[in-house]
Every structure is written in structure tokens, then in C-alpha cells.
Amino acid sequence: MSEVRARVCDGVRNRGGVLGYPLPALYEEVAFVAYHFHWAPENILGLEHRERRRWVREISDINHRMNAE
């Protein structure tokens, strides 16, 4: 079980953040990073929200640079 899921199941009192994040957006981010970096979905889901979004931005920047060439 991922750390995030474990925290939710254990009833951690720190509410908000990822718990309120739209599920379709989460799937899109996981698919995007998994597709480009070939990381396992459970590893991506284990990332903190900010870190996962950072990887999405970095991959997007790489794609933009490559497409501009």
C-alpha cells in the first residue's frame, strides 16, 4: 500500500491537499509521468503532490524544447 493510501486509511488528521485533488487529474499526471519516464504507477502515487507536479512540469519542458528543435 502506498504511503498516501496508508495515511488515508489510518485516518491521519492532516486534511486537504491531495485528499481534495480531482481523481481524473491525478490519473492524468500518473499516466503522463509513467509514459515518459517508465516509472511504476505506485511509485508515482507515492510522491508528494508538489513533487509529482514538478516532474510533470519538467517532462513538459523537455517535450517543448524537443518539439521546438
mmCIF file as Biopython writes it, N, C-alpha, C and O atoms, coordinates in Angstrom:
data_model
#
loop_
_atom_site.group_PDB
_atom_site.id
_atom_site.type_symbol
_atom_site.label_atom_id
_atom_site.label_alt_id
_atom_site.label_comp_id
_atom_site.label_asym_id
_atom_site.label_entity_id
_atom_site.label_seq_id
_atom_site.pdbx_PDB_ins_code
_atom_site.Cartn_x
_atom_site.Cartn_y
_atom_site.Cartn_z
_atom_site.occupancy
_atom_site.B_iso_or_equiv
_atom_site.auth_seq_id
_atom_site.auth_asym_id
_atom_site.pdbx_PDB_model_num
ATOM 1   N N  . MET A ? 1  ? 0.853  -1.173 0.000   1.0 0.0 1  A 1 
ATOM 2   C CA . MET A ? 1  ? 0.000  0.000  0.000   1.0 0.0 1  A 1 
ATOM 3   C C  . MET A ? 1  ? 0.896  1.233  0.000   1.0 0.0 1  A 1 
ATOM 4   O O  . MET A ? 1  ? 1.889  1.291  0.725   1.0 0.0 1  A 1 
ATOM 5   N N  . SER A ? 2  ? 0.532  2.223  -0.826  1.0 0.0 2  A 1 
ATOM 6   C CA . SER A ? 2  ? 1.338  3.435  -0.890  1.0 0.0 2  A 1 
ATOM 7   C C  . SER A ? 2  ? 1.255  4.193  0.430   1.0 0.0 2  A 1 
ATOM 8   O O  . SER A ? 2  ? 0.327  4.003  1.216   1.0 0.0 2  A 1 
ATOM 9   N N  . GLU A ? 3  ? 2.237  5.048  0.657   1.0 0.0 3  A 1 
ATOM 10  C CA . GLU A ? 3  ? 2.256  5.837  1.892   1.0 0.0 3  A 1 
ATOM 11  C C  . GLU A ? 3  ? 1.031  6.738  1.978   1.0 0.0 3  A 1 
ATOM 12  O O  . GLU A ? 3  ? 0.453  6.906  3.052   1.0 0.0 3  A 1 
ATOM 13  N N  . VAL A ? 4  ? 0.638  7.317  0.847   1.0 0.0 4  A 1 
ATOM 14  C CA . VAL A ? 4  ? -0.531 8.200  0.838   1.0 0.0 4  A 1 
ATOM 15  C C  . VAL A ? 4  ? -1.776 7.417  1.208   1.0 0.0 4  A 1 
ATOM 16  O O  . VAL A ? 4  ? -2.554 7.854  2.056   1.0 0.0 4  A 1 
ATOM 17  N N  . ARG A ? 5  ? -1.974 6.255  0.576   1.0 0.0 5  A 1 
ATOM 18  C CA . ARG A ? 5  ? -3.136 5.436  0.895   1.0 0.0 5  A 1 
ATOM 19  C C  . ARG A ? 5  ? -3.120 4.995  2.346   1.0 0.0 5  A 1 
ATOM 20  O O  . ARG A ? 5  ? -4.158 4.994  3.009   1.0 0.0 5  A 1 
ATOM 21  N N  . ALA A ? 6  ? -1.951 4.621  2.843   1.0 0.0 6  A 1 
ATOM 22  C CA . ALA A ? 6  ? -1.845 4.187  4.231   1.0 0.0 6  A 1 
ATOM 23  C C  . ALA A ? 6  ? -2.249 5.306  5.177   1.0 0.0 6  A 1 
ATOM 24  O O  . ALA A ? 6  ? -2.932 5.062  6.172   1.0 0.0 6  A 1 
ATOM 25  N N  . ARG A ? 7  ? -1.832 6.539  4.872   1.0 0.0 7  A 1 
ATOM 26  C CA . ARG A ? 7  ? -2.197 7.676  5.718   1.0 0.0 7  A 1 
ATOM 27  C C  . ARG A ? 7  ? -3.700 7.912  5.702   1.0 0.0 7  A 1 
ATOM 28  O O  . ARG A ? 7  ? -4.299 8.215  6.734   1.0 0.0 7  A 1 
ATOM 29  N N  . VAL A ? 8  ? -4.305 7.772  4.531   1.0 0.0 8  A 1 
ATOM 30  C CA . VAL A ? 8  ? -5.749 7.964  4.427   1.0 0.0 8  A 1 
ATOM 31  C C  . VAL A ? 8  ? -6.472 6.874  5.205   1.0 0.0 8  A 1 
ATOM 32  O O  . VAL A ? 8  ? -7.407 7.158  5.955   1.0 0.0 8  A 1 
ATOM 33  N N  . CYS A ? 9  ? -6.047 5.636  5.033   1.0 0.0 9  A 1 
ATOM 34  C CA . CYS A ? 9  ? -6.681 4.512  5.731   1.0 0.0 9  A 1 
ATOM 35  C C  . CYS A ? 9  ? -6.498 4.595  7.236   1.0 0.0 9  A 1 
ATOM 36  O O  . CYS A ? 9  ? -7.380 4.202  7.999   1.0 0.0 9  A 1 
ATOM 37  N N  . ASP A ? 10 ? -5.345 5.109  7.662   1.0 0.0 10 A 1 
ATOM 38  C CA . ASP A ? 10 ? -5.079 5.224  9.093   1.0 0.0 10 A 1 
ATOM 39  C C  . ASP A ? 10 ? -5.768 6.429  9.716   1.0 0.0 10 A 1 
ATOM 40  O O  . ASP A ? 10 ? -5.742 6.595  10.935  1.0 0.0 10 A 1 
ATOM 41  N N  . GLY A ? 11 ? -6.384 7.272  8.892   1.0 0.0 11 A 1 
ATOM 42  C CA . GLY A ? 11 ? -7.123 8.416  9.404   1.0 0.0 11 A 1 
ATOM 43  C C  . GLY A ? 11 ? -6.252 9.554  9.893   1.0 0.0 11 A 1 
ATOM 44  O O  . GLY A ? 11 ? -6.561 10.192 10.899  1.0 0.0 11 A 1 
ATOM 45  N N  . VAL A ? 12 ? -5.169 9.808  9.187   1.0 0.0 12 A 1 
ATOM 46  C CA . VAL A ? 12 ? -4.308 10.924 9.564   1.0 0.0 12 A 1 
ATOM 47  C C  . VAL A ? 12 ? -5.139 12.199 9.587   1.0 0.0 12 A 1 
ATOM 48  O O  . VAL A ? 12 ? -5.962 12.432 8.702   1.0 0.0 12 A 1 
ATOM 49  N N  . ARG A ? 13 ? -4.919 13.006 10.587  1.0 0.0 13 A 1 
ATOM 50  C CA . ARG A ? 13 ? -5.759 14.174 10.804  1.0 0.0 13 A 1 
ATOM 51  C C  . ARG A ? 13 ? -5.440 15.353 9.891   1.0 0.0 13 A 1 
ATOM 52  O O  . ARG A ? 13 ? -6.201 16.320 9.862   1.0 0.0 13 A 1 
ATOM 53  N N  . ASN A ? 14 ? -4.368 15.302 9.164   1.0 0.0 14 A 1 
ATOM 54  C CA . ASN A ? 14 ? -3.982 16.379 8.254   1.0 0.0 14 A 1 
ATOM 55  C C  . ASN A ? 14 ? -4.859 16.300 7.004   1.0 0.0 14 A 1 
ATOM 56  O O  . ASN A ? 14 ? -4.559 15.538 6.085   1.0 0.0 14 A 1 
ATOM 57  N N  . ARG A ? 15 ? -5.920 17.068 6.966   1.0 0.0 15 A 1 
ATOM 58  C CA . ARG A ? 15 ? -6.892 17.019 5.866   1.0 0.0 15 A 1 
ATOM 59  C C  . ARG A ? 15 ? -6.538 18.009 4.765   1.0 0.0 15 A 1 
ATOM 60  O O  . ARG A ? 15 ? -5.765 18.943 4.982   1.0 0.0 15 A 1 
ATOM 61  N N  . GLY A ? 16 ? -7.112 17.797 3.576   1.0 0.0 16 A 1 
ATOM 62  C CA . GLY A ? 16 ? -6.914 18.709 2.466   1.0 0.0 16 A 1 
ATOM 63  C C  . GLY A ? 16 ? -5.826 18.229 1.541   1.0 0.0 16 A 1 
ATOM 64  O O  . GLY A ? 16 ? -5.470 17.051 1.545   1.0 0.0 16 A 1 
ATOM 65  N N  . GLY A ? 17 ? -5.295 19.142 0.744   1.0 0.0 17 A 1 
ATOM 66  C CA . GLY A ? 17 ? -4.223 18.790 -0.174  1.0 0.0 17 A 1 
ATOM 67  C C  . GLY A ? 17 ? -4.647 17.733 -1.167  1.0 0.0 17 A 1 
ATOM 68  O O  . GLY A ? 17 ? -5.600 17.925 -1.921  1.0 0.0 17 A 1 
ATOM 69  N N  . VAL A ? 18 ? -3.940 16.617 -1.169  1.0 0.0 18 A 1 
ATOM 70  C CA . VAL A ? 18 ? -4.172 15.555 -2.128  1.0 0.0 18 A 1 
ATOM 71  C C  . VAL A ? 18 ? -5.549 14.932 -1.943  1.0 0.0 18 A 1 
ATOM 72  O O  . VAL A ? 18 ? -6.153 14.476 -2.914  1.0 0.0 18 A 1 
ATOM 73  N N  . LEU A ? 19 ? -6.052 14.905 -0.722  1.0 0.0 19 A 1 
ATOM 74  C CA . LEU A ? 19 ? -7.354 14.292 -0.487  1.0 0.0 19 A 1 
ATOM 75  C C  . LEU A ? 19 ? -8.449 14.989 -1.276  1.0 0.0 19 A 1 
ATOM 76  O O  . LEU A ? 19 ? -9.442 14.358 -1.639  1.0 0.0 19 A 1 
ATOM 77  N N  . GLY A ? 20 ? -8.287 16.271 -1.546  1.0 0.0 20 A 1 
ATOM 78  C CA . GLY A ? 20 ? -9.281 17.015 -2.296  1.0 0.0 20 A 1 
ATOM 79  C C  . GLY A ? 20 ? -8.911 17.169 -3.765  1.0 0.0 20 A 1 
ATOM 80  O O  . GLY A ? 20 ? -9.607 17.873 -4.498  1.0 0.0 20 A 1 
ATOM 81  N N  . TYR A ? 21 ? -7.838 16.532 -4.213  1.0 0.0 21 A 1 
ATOM 82  C CA . TYR A ? 21 ? -7.364 16.657 -5.583  1.0 0.0 21 A 1 
ATOM 83  C C  . TYR A ? 21 ? -8.256 15.838 -6.509  1.0 0.0 21 A 1 
ATOM 84  O O  . TYR A ? 21 ? -8.576 14.692 -6.192  1.0 0.0 21 A 1 
ATOM 85  N N  . PRO A ? 22 ? -8.662 16.397 -7.642  1.0 0.0 22 A 1 
ATOM 86  C CA . PRO A ? 22 ? -9.557 15.673 -8.553  1.0 0.0 22 A 1 
ATOM 87  C C  . PRO A ? 22 ? -8.916 14.386 -9.080  1.0 0.0 22 A 1 
ATOM 88  O O  . PRO A ? 22 ? -7.796 14.399 -9.591  1.0 0.0 22 A 1 
ATOM 89  N N  . LEU A ? 23 ? -9.632 13.298 -8.948  1.0 0.0 23 A 1 
ATOM 90  C CA . LEU A ? 23 ? -9.121 11.993 -9.353  1.0 0.0 23 A 1 
ATOM 91  C C  . LEU A ? 23 ? -8.735 11.936 -10.833 1.0 0.0 23 A 1 
ATOM 92  O O  . LEU A ? 23 ? -7.693 11.361 -11.150 1.0 0.0 23 A 1 
ATOM 93  N N  . PRO A ? 24 ? -9.525 12.507 -11.761 1.0 0.0 24 A 1 
ATOM 94  C CA . PRO A ? 24 ? -9.099 12.473 -13.166 1.0 0.0 24 A 1 
ATOM 95  C C  . PRO A ? 24 ? -7.751 13.163 -13.398 1.0 0.0 24 A 1 
ATOM 96  O O  . PRO A ? 24 ? -6.952 12.703 -14.214 1.0 0.0 24 A 1 
ATOM 97  N N  . ALA A ? 25 ? -7.498 14.256 -12.689 1.0 0.0 25 A 1 
ATOM 98  C CA . ALA A ? 25 ? -6.220 14.957 -12.820 1.0 0.0 25 A 1 
ATOM 99  C C  . ALA A ? 25 ? -5.078 14.095 -12.282 1.0 0.0 25 A 1 
ATOM 100 O O  . ALA A ? 25 ? -3.990 14.073 -12.857 1.0 0.0 25 A 1 
ATOM 101 N N  . LEU A ? 26 ? -5.325 13.391 -11.184 1.0 0.0 26 A 1 
ATOM 102 C CA . LEU A ? 26 ? -4.310 12.505 -10.619 1.0 0.0 26 A 1 
ATOM 103 C C  . LEU A ? 26 ? -3.957 11.396 -11.607 1.0 0.0 26 A 1 
ATOM 104 O O  . LEU A ? 26 ? -2.778 11.115 -11.825 1.0 0.0 26 A 1 
ATOM 105 N N  . TYR A ? 27 ? -4.968 10.764 -12.205 1.0 0.0 27 A 1 
ATOM 106 C CA . TYR A ? 27 ? -4.715 9.713  -13.196 1.0 0.0 27 A 1 
ATOM 107 C C  . TYR A ? 27 ? -3.929 10.268 -14.390 1.0 0.0 27 A 1 
ATOM 108 O O  . TYR A ? 27 ? -3.024 9.608  -14.900 1.0 0.0 27 A 1 
ATOM 109 N N  . GLU A ? 28 ? -4.273 11.463 -14.825 1.0 0.0 28 A 1 
ATOM 110 C CA . GLU A ? 28 ? -3.578 12.071 -15.955 1.0 0.0 28 A 1 
ATOM 111 C C  . GLU A ? 28 ? -2.109 12.305 -15.630 1.0 0.0 28 A 1 
ATOM 112 O O  . GLU A ? 28 ? -1.242 12.015 -16.454 1.0 0.0 28 A 1 
ATOM 113 N N  . GLU A ? 29 ? -1.820 12.824 -14.445 1.0 0.0 29 A 1 
ATOM 114 C CA . GLU A ? 29 ? -0.437 13.067 -14.037 1.0 0.0 29 A 1 
ATOM 115 C C  . GLU A ? 29 ? 0.350  11.768 -13.940 1.0 0.0 29 A 1 
ATOM 116 O O  . GLU A ? 29 ? 1.483  11.684 -14.415 1.0 0.0 29 A 1 
ATOM 117 N N  . VAL A ? 30 ? -0.253 10.756 -13.323 1.0 0.0 30 A 1 
ATOM 118 C CA . VAL A ? 30 ? 0.422  9.464  -13.169 1.0 0.0 30 A 1 
ATOM 119 C C  . VAL A ? 30 ? 0.703  8.862  -14.544 1.0 0.0 30 A 1 
ATOM 120 O O  . VAL A ? 30 ? 1.809  8.382  -14.793 1.0 0.0 30 A 1 
ATOM 121 N N  . ALA A ? 31 ? -0.280 8.883  -15.433 1.0 0.0 31 A 1 
ATOM 122 C CA . ALA A ? 31 ? -0.105 8.327  -16.777 1.0 0.0 31 A 1 
ATOM 123 C C  . ALA A ? 31 ? 0.985  9.081  -17.538 1.0 0.0 31 A 1 
ATOM 124 O O  . ALA A ? 31 ? 1.790  8.471  -18.243 1.0 0.0 31 A 1 
ATOM 125 N N  . PHE A ? 32 ? 1.009  10.391 -17.394 1.0 0.0 32 A 1 
ATOM 126 C CA . PHE A ? 32 ? 1.987  11.228 -18.085 1.0 0.0 32 A 1 
ATOM 127 C C  . PHE A ? 32 ? 3.413  10.890 -17.657 1.0 0.0 32 A 1 
ATOM 128 O O  . PHE A ? 32 ? 4.285  10.676 -18.499 1.0 0.0 32 A 1 
ATOM 129 N N  . VAL A ? 33 ? 3.643  10.844 -16.363 1.0 0.0 33 A 1 
ATOM 130 C CA . VAL A ? 33 ? 4.984  10.538 -15.851 1.0 0.0 33 A 1 
ATOM 131 C C  . VAL A ? 33 ? 5.353  9.087  -16.166 1.0 0.0 33 A 1 
ATOM 132 O O  . VAL A ? 33 ? 6.484  8.813  -16.568 1.0 0.0 33 A 1 
ATOM 133 N N  . ALA A ? 34 ? 4.419  8.165  -15.989 1.0 0.0 34 A 1 
ATOM 134 C CA . ALA A ? 34 ? 4.691  6.748  -16.266 1.0 0.0 34 A 1 
ATOM 135 C C  . ALA A ? 34 ? 5.044  6.548  -17.743 1.0 0.0 34 A 1 
ATOM 136 O O  . ALA A ? 34 ? 5.962  5.796  -18.067 1.0 0.0 34 A 1 
ATOM 137 N N  . TYR A ? 35 ? 4.326  7.211  -18.620 1.0 0.0 35 A 1 
ATOM 138 C CA . TYR A ? 35 ? 4.568  7.079  -20.055 1.0 0.0 35 A 1 
ATOM 139 C C  . TYR A ? 35 ? 5.960  7.576  -20.439 1.0 0.0 35 A 1 
ATOM 140 O O  . TYR A ? 35 ? 6.679  6.911  -21.186 1.0 0.0 35 A 1 
ATOM 141 N N  . HIS A ? 36 ? 6.333  8.735  -19.932 1.0 0.0 36 A 1 
ATOM 142 C CA . HIS A ? 36 ? 7.594  9.346  -20.346 1.0 0.0 36 A 1 
ATOM 143 C C  . HIS A ? 36 ? 8.813  8.799  -19.616 1.0 0.0 36 A 1 
ATOM 144 O O  . HIS A ? 36 ? 9.884  8.685  -20.212 1.0 0.0 36 A 1 
ATOM 145 N N  . PHE A ? 37 ? 8.672  8.458  -18.340 1.0 0.0 37 A 1 
ATOM 146 C CA . PHE A ? 37 ? 9.830  8.006  -17.569 1.0 0.0 37 A 1 
ATOM 147 C C  . PHE A ? 37 ? 9.798  6.521  -17.262 1.0 0.0 37 A 1 
ATOM 148 O O  . PHE A ? 37 ? 10.750 5.985  -16.695 1.0 0.0 37 A 1 
ATOM 149 N N  . HIS A ? 38 ? 8.712  5.847  -17.630 1.0 0.0 38 A 1 
ATOM 150 C CA . HIS A ? 38 ? 8.569  4.408  -17.398 1.0 0.0 38 A 1 
ATOM 151 C C  . HIS A ? 38 ? 8.670  4.047  -15.910 1.0 0.0 38 A 1 
ATOM 152 O O  . HIS A ? 38 ? 9.210  3.002  -15.546 1.0 0.0 38 A 1 
ATOM 153 N N  . TRP A ? 39 ? 8.145  4.921  -15.074 1.0 0.0 39 A 1 
ATOM 154 C CA . TRP A ? 39 ? 8.082  4.657  -13.643 1.0 0.0 39 A 1 
ATOM 155 C C  . TRP A ? 39 ? 6.800  3.894  -13.340 1.0 0.0 39 A 1 
ATOM 156 O O  . TRP A ? 39 ? 5.794  4.073  -14.026 1.0 0.0 39 A 1 
ATOM 157 N N  . ALA A ? 40 ? 6.831  3.059  -12.335 1.0 0.0 40 A 1 
ATOM 158 C CA . ALA A ? 40 ? 5.647  2.307  -11.916 1.0 0.0 40 A 1 
ATOM 159 C C  . ALA A ? 40 ? 4.625  3.266  -11.299 1.0 0.0 40 A 1 
ATOM 160 O O  . ALA A ? 40 ? 4.998  4.170  -10.552 1.0 0.0 40 A 1 
ATOM 161 N N  . PRO A ? 41 ? 3.342  3.072  -11.607 1.0 0.0 41 A 1 
ATOM 162 C CA . PRO A ? 41 ? 2.307  3.961  -11.055 1.0 0.0 41 A 1 
ATOM 163 C C  . PRO A ? 41 ? 2.357  4.080  -9.530  1.0 0.0 41 A 1 
ATOM 164 O O  . PRO A ? 41 ? 2.144  5.165  -8.987  1.0 0.0 41 A 1 
ATOM 165 N N  . GLU A ? 42 ? 2.635  2.977  -8.841  1.0 0.0 42 A 1 
ATOM 166 C CA . GLU A ? 42 ? 2.663  3.052  -7.377  1.0 0.0 42 A 1 
ATOM 167 C C  . GLU A ? 42 ? 3.798  3.941  -6.879  1.0 0.0 42 A 1 
ATOM 168 O O  . GLU A ? 42 ? 3.673  4.575  -5.832  1.0 0.0 42 A 1 
ATOM 169 N N  . ASN A ? 43 ? 4.903  3.993  -7.618  1.0 0.0 43 A 1 
ATOM 170 C CA . ASN A ? 43 ? 5.995  4.897  -7.239  1.0 0.0 43 A 1 
ATOM 171 C C  . ASN A ? 43 ? 5.599  6.353  -7.444  1.0 0.0 43 A 1 
ATOM 172 O O  . ASN A ? 43 ? 5.942  7.215  -6.635  1.0 0.0 43 A 1 
ATOM 173 N N  . ILE A ? 44 ? 4.884  6.622  -8.519  1.0 0.0 44 A 1 
ATOM 174 C CA . ILE A ? 44 ? 4.444  7.987  -8.799  1.0 0.0 44 A 1 
ATOM 175 C C  . ILE A ? 44 ? 3.400  8.419  -7.774  1.0 0.0 44 A 1 
ATOM 176 O O  . ILE A ? 44 ? 3.426  9.554  -7.300  1.0 0.0 44 A 1 
ATOM 177 N N  . LEU A ? 45 ? 2.481  7.515  -7.432  1.0 0.0 45 A 1 
ATOM 178 C CA . LEU A ? 45 ? 1.459  7.831  -6.428  1.0 0.0 45 A 1 
ATOM 179 C C  . LEU A ? 45 ? 2.079  8.070  -5.054  1.0 0.0 45 A 1 
ATOM 180 O O  . LEU A ? 45 ? 1.498  8.768  -4.224  1.0 0.0 45 A 1 
ATOM 181 N N  . GLY A ? 46 ? 3.249  7.495  -4.813  1.0 0.0 46 A 1 
ATOM 182 C CA . GLY A ? 46 ? 3.934  7.678  -3.538  1.0 0.0 46 A 1 
ATOM 183 C C  . GLY A ? 46 ? 4.593  9.041  -3.394  1.0 0.0 46 A 1 
ATOM 184 O O  . GLY A ? 46 ? 5.008  9.421  -2.298  1.0 0.0 46 A 1 
ATOM 185 N N  . LEU A ? 47 ? 4.693  9.786  -4.508  1.0 0.0 47 A 1 
ATOM 186 C CA . LEU A ? 47 ? 5.287  11.121 -4.457  1.0 0.0 47 A 1 
ATOM 187 C C  . LEU A ? 47 ? 4.322  12.105 -3.803  1.0 0.0 47 A 1 
ATOM 188 O O  . LEU A ? 47 ? 3.104  11.959 -3.911  1.0 0.0 47 A 1 
ATOM 189 N N  . GLU A ? 48 ? 4.864  13.082 -3.142  1.0 0.0 48 A 1 
ATOM 190 C CA . GLU A ? 48 ? 4.039  14.178 -2.641  1.0 0.0 48 A 1 
ATOM 191 C C  . GLU A ? 48 ? 3.476  14.934 -3.839  1.0 0.0 48 A 1 
ATOM 192 O O  . GLU A ? 48 ? 4.072  14.938 -4.916  1.0 0.0 48 A 1 
ATOM 193 N N  . HIS A ? 49 ? 2.346  15.563 -3.649  1.0 0.0 49 A 1 
ATOM 194 C CA . HIS A ? 49 ? 1.668  16.271 -4.738  1.0 0.0 49 A 1 
ATOM 195 C C  . HIS A ? 49 ? 2.590  17.269 -5.434  1.0 0.0 49 A 1 
ATOM 196 O O  . HIS A ? 49 ? 2.668  17.279 -6.663  1.0 0.0 49 A 1 
ATOM 197 N N  . ARG A ? 50 ? 3.278  18.096 -4.679  1.0 0.0 50 A 1 
ATOM 198 C CA . ARG A ? 50 ? 4.176  19.107 -5.266  1.0 0.0 50 A 1 
ATOM 199 C C  . ARG A ? 50 ? 5.286  18.479 -6.099  1.0 0.0 50 A 1 
ATOM 200 O O  . ARG A ? 50 ? 5.621  18.970 -7.177  1.0 0.0 50 A 1 
ATOM 201 N N  . GLU A ? 51 ? 5.850  17.393 -5.590  1.0 0.0 51 A 1 
ATOM 202 C CA . GLU A ? 51 ? 6.936  16.741 -6.310  1.0 0.0 51 A 1 
ATOM 203 C C  . GLU A ? 51 ? 6.426  16.114 -7.609  1.0 0.0 51 A 1 
ATOM 204 O O  . GLU A ? 51 ? 7.090  16.199 -8.643  1.0 0.0 51 A 1 
ATOM 205 N N  . ARG A ? 52 ? 5.249  15.487 -7.556  1.0 0.0 52 A 1 
ATOM 206 C CA . ARG A ? 52 ? 4.663  14.895 -8.756  1.0 0.0 52 A 1 
ATOM 207 C C  . ARG A ? 52 ? 4.381  15.976 -9.798  1.0 0.0 52 A 1 
ATOM 208 O O  . ARG A ? 52 ? 4.668  15.781 -10.978 1.0 0.0 52 A 1 
ATOM 209 N N  . ARG A ? 53 ? 3.820  17.114 -9.376  1.0 0.0 53 A 1 
ATOM 210 C CA . ARG A ? 53 ? 3.549  18.218 -10.295 1.0 0.0 53 A 1 
ATOM 211 C C  . ARG A ? 53 ? 4.847  18.767 -10.883 1.0 0.0 53 A 1 
ATOM 212 O O  . ARG A ? 53 ? 4.880  19.184 -12.041 1.0 0.0 53 A 1 
ATOM 213 N N  . ARG A ? 54 ? 5.909  18.767 -10.089 1.0 0.0 54 A 1 
ATOM 214 C CA . ARG A ? 54 ? 7.211  19.244 -10.580 1.0 0.0 54 A 1 
ATOM 215 C C  . ARG A ? 54 ? 7.715  18.353 -11.707 1.0 0.0 54 A 1 
ATOM 216 O O  . ARG A ? 54 ? 8.212  18.849 -12.719 1.0 0.0 54 A 1 
ATOM 217 N N  . TRP A ? 55 ? 7.588  17.020 -11.532 1.0 0.0 55 A 1 
ATOM 218 C CA . TRP A ? 55 ? 8.001  16.105 -12.593 1.0 0.0 55 A 1 
ATOM 219 C C  . TRP A ? 55 ? 7.178  16.312 -13.857 1.0 0.0 55 A 1 
ATOM 220 O O  . TRP A ? 55 ? 7.716  16.249 -14.963 1.0 0.0 55 A 1 
ATOM 221 N N  . VAL A ? 56 ? 5.890  16.558 -13.706 1.0 0.0 56 A 1 
ATOM 222 C CA . VAL A ? 56 ? 5.027  16.829 -14.863 1.0 0.0 56 A 1 
ATOM 223 C C  . VAL A ? 56 ? 5.528  18.069 -15.600 1.0 0.0 56 A 1 
ATOM 224 O O  . VAL A ? 56 ? 5.615  18.061 -16.828 1.0 0.0 56 A 1 
ATOM 225 N N  . ARG A ? 57 ? 5.857  19.131 -14.868 1.0 0.0 57 A 1 
ATOM 226 C CA . ARG A ? 57 ? 6.378  20.353 -15.494 1.0 0.0 57 A 1 
ATOM 227 C C  . ARG A ? 57 ? 7.708  20.105 -16.197 1.0 0.0 57 A 1 
ATOM 228 O O  . ARG A ? 57 ? 7.932  20.580 -17.311 1.0 0.0 57 A 1 
ATOM 229 N N  . GLU A ? 58 ? 8.592  19.352 -15.532 1.0 0.0 58 A 1 
ATOM 230 C CA . GLU A ? 58 ? 9.903  19.077 -16.130 1.0 0.0 58 A 1 
ATOM 231 C C  . GLU A ? 58 ? 9.760  18.300 -17.435 1.0 0.0 58 A 1 
ATOM 232 O O  . GLU A ? 58 ? 10.417 18.626 -18.423 1.0 0.0 58 A 1 
ATOM 233 N N  . ILE A ? 59 ? 8.917  17.289 -17.446 1.0 0.0 59 A 1 
ATOM 234 C CA . ILE A ? 59 ? 8.698  16.497 -18.660 1.0 0.0 59 A 1 
ATOM 235 C C  . ILE A ? 59 ? 8.099  17.383 -19.752 1.0 0.0 59 A 1 
ATOM 236 O O  . ILE A ? 59 ? 8.506  17.301 -20.911 1.0 0.0 59 A 1 
ATOM 237 N N  . SER A ? 60 ? 7.140  18.224 -19.387 1.0 0.0 60 A 1 
ATOM 238 C CA . SER A ? 60 ? 6.532  19.132 -20.363 1.0 0.0 60 A 1 
ATOM 239 C C  . SER A ? 60 ? 7.568  20.076 -20.955 1.0 0.0 60 A 1 
ATOM 240 O O  . SER A ? 60 ? 7.569  20.328 -22.160 1.0 0.0 60 A 1 
ATOM 241 N N  . ASP A ? 61 ? 8.446  20.594 -20.109 1.0 0.0 61 A 1 
ATOM 242 C CA . ASP A ? 61 ? 9.504  21.478 -20.600 1.0 0.0 61 A 1 
ATOM 243 C C  . ASP A ? 61 ? 10.428 20.753 -21.576 1.0 0.0 61 A 1 
ATOM 244 O O  . ASP A ? 61 ? 10.808 21.311 -22.605 1.0 0.0 61 A 1 
ATOM 245 N N  . ILE A ? 62 ? 10.788 19.515 -21.254 1.0 0.0 62 A 1 
ATOM 246 C CA . ILE A ? 62 ? 11.626 18.704 -22.149 1.0 0.0 62 A 1 
ATOM 247 C C  . ILE A ? 62 ? 10.921 18.527 -23.492 1.0 0.0 62 A 1 
ATOM 248 O O  . ILE A ? 62 ? 11.534 18.705 -24.544 1.0 0.0 62 A 1 
ATOM 249 N N  . ASN A ? 63 ? 9.632  18.178 -23.458 1.0 0.0 63 A 1 
ATOM 250 C CA . ASN A ? 63 ? 8.875  17.977 -24.693 1.0 0.0 63 A 1 
ATOM 251 C C  . ASN A ? 63 ? 8.803  19.253 -25.521 1.0 0.0 63 A 1 
ATOM 252 O O  . ASN A ? 63 ? 8.949  19.211 -26.743 1.0 0.0 63 A 1 
ATOM 253 N N  . HIS A ? 64 ? 8.578  20.390 -24.861 1.0 0.0 64 A 1 
ATOM 254 C CA . HIS A ? 64 ? 8.512  21.658 -25.585 1.0 0.0 64 A 1 
ATOM 255 C C  . HIS A ? 64 ? 9.850  21.980 -26.270 1.0 0.0 64 A 1 
ATOM 256 O O  . HIS A ? 64 ? 9.874  22.411 -27.423 1.0 0.0 64 A 1 
ATOM 257 N N  . ARG A ? 65 ? 10.956 21.769 -25.554 1.0 0.0 65 A 1 
ATOM 258 C CA . ARG A ? 65 ? 12.270 22.034 -26.129 1.0 0.0 65 A 1 
ATOM 259 C C  . ARG A ? 65 ? 12.533 21.118 -27.319 1.0 0.0 65 A 1 
ATOM 260 O O  . ARG A ? 65 ? 13.034 21.569 -28.349 1.0 0.0 65 A 1 
ATOM 261 N N  . MET A ? 66 ? 12.198 19.836 -27.185 1.0 0.0 66 A 1 
ATOM 262 C CA . MET A ? 66 ? 12.450 18.883 -28.272 1.0 0.0 66 A 1 
ATOM 263 C C  . MET A ? 66 ? 11.593 19.211 -29.499 1.0 0.0 66 A 1 
ATOM 264 O O  . MET A ? 66 ? 12.054 19.080 -30.632 1.0 0.0 66 A 1 
ATOM 265 N N  . ASN A ? 67 ? 10.354 19.633 -29.274 1.0 0.0 67 A 1 
ATOM 266 C CA . ASN A ? 67 ? 9.465  19.960 -30.392 1.0 0.0 67 A 1 
ATOM 267 C C  . ASN A ? 67 ? 9.852  21.258 -31.071 1.0 0.0 67 A 1 
ATOM 268 O O  . ASN A ? 67 ? 9.524  21.468 -32.239 1.0 0.0 67 A 1 
ATOM 269 N N  . ALA A ? 68 ? 10.546 22.132 -30.355 1.0 0.0 68 A 1 
ATOM 270 C CA . ALA A ? 68 ? 10.967 23.408 -30.933 1.0 0.0 68 A 1 
ATOM 271 C C  . ALA A ? 68 ? 12.168 23.239 -31.863 1.0 0.0 68 A 1 
ATOM 272 O O  . ALA A ? 68 ? 12.417 24.076 -32.731 1.0 0.0 68 A 1 
ATOM 273 N N  . GLU A ? 69 ? 12.894 22.163 -31.672 1.0 0.0 69 A 1 
ATOM 274 C CA . GLU A ? 69 ? 14.123 21.948 -32.471 1.0 0.0 69 A 1 
ATOM 275 C C  . GLU A ? 69 ? 13.862 21.498 -33.860 1.0 0.0 69 A 1 
ATOM 276 O O  . GLU A ? 69 ? 14.800 21.283 -34.627 1.0 0.0 69 A 1 
#
